[in-house]
């Protein structure tokens, strides 16, 4: 019993297989892109007000 034994965890790791003695890791539930997009809060774009132009300086003639 050891690395070559398919019934042990060490043997499953060596063979790269899964079974009763080495169950598959549980994947986290991730929402699909469409669900994530629908659940995301909607943002509203606000147009920036135009900046006031600087007054031209008067020069002495």
C-alpha positions, 0 to 999 in steps of 0.5 A: 500500500502506497503510491501505486495503490489506487485505493489510497489517497496517496495512490489517487494523487499519484495516478491523478484520479478521484474517487471515494478516498479522494473526492473532487474539490468543491467549486465555488458558485460564481454567477454568470456574466449576464447575472452579474451584469443584471445584479450590478447597480446601474450608474448614471453618467452626468455631463460635466458643466463647461468651465467658464472662460477666463476673461481676457486681460486688457493691456495698456496701449 
